[in-house]
Amino acid sequence: MNKKEFMKIKEELQCKLGKWKLEIGDEILADFTIGCFYDTCERKWKVYVNNERGRHRIRLMTENEEEAFDELLSIVNFEIENNKYI
């Protein structure tokens, strides 16, 4: 999946994420944020997760856009599944 394909389903996914915010295109340090952006300095796509205590963790760095958005979708689907039981 590439960025354009992901953006088509972003709003649908965001509605299911509960407290989590989905951010595409920027590195945001806010709590409960899952995101993906292209780092122009390193020329890599980065997928990240921020938890409730401000811990910012890069989950994947890759040169491949599709790999980045596949990983992002995997993380989002995991959180959606977890939200079903809260």
N, C-alpha and C positions, 0 to 999 in steps of 0.2 A: 504494500500500500504506500502511495506517495502522499505528499502534503495536500495536494488538491483533492484527492480521494478522501483523506481523513477529514478535511474541512467540511465536506458534505455531510458527515455524520456527527460532527463535533457537538452541535446543540442537543441532539438526541442523547448522546453519551453524557453530556453535562447534567442533564435533567435526572439521570440515574445515579449520579456520583455522590449525592448527599452533600456532606460538608466539604468535599474536595473541590477545588477549582482547577479547571483544565486550561492551560496557557500554551499557546502555540506562537512561536516566533521570537519570544523574549525570555531571558533568564530572570525569573521572579523569585525573590527570597521570602515571600510571605508563607505563613503556616498553611498546611493542608493544600499544597499546590503540586500538581503533576504537570510536567511540561516537556516541550521539545523545542530546540532552536538550533540555528546554524551559527557556529562560531567562526567568523570570517578570519580571525587571526590564526587559528589552528586548522582551518578548512575542514572542520568536522561537525557532524550533527551530534548533538548531545541530548540525551533523555535524562530527566531528573525528577526526584521526588523530595518534597519538603514535608517533614512531619510537624506535629503540634508544638514541638519545642525548638523550632527554628533550625533543625538539622537539615542541611542541604546536601543531598547525595546525588552525584552523577551516576546513573545506573548503566549508561551505555555511551560510548564515544565511537563513532564510525564515520567513514567517508560515504557510506551508502544511505541515501535518503529513505529508500524502502525498508531497509533493515531498522532504521531509527523509528519509523512510524509503525512498523510491525511490533516492535518492543513496546512502544507507547500504548498501542492498542491492547497488548497483553497485560500491561500494568493496570490500565483502566478497567478492563474486564475483570481482573482479580478483585479490585476495589468494589466494583458493582456487585459482584457475587458476595463479598463480605458484608456489604450494606443490607443485603436481604435478611440477615440474621440479627440486625441491631434493633 
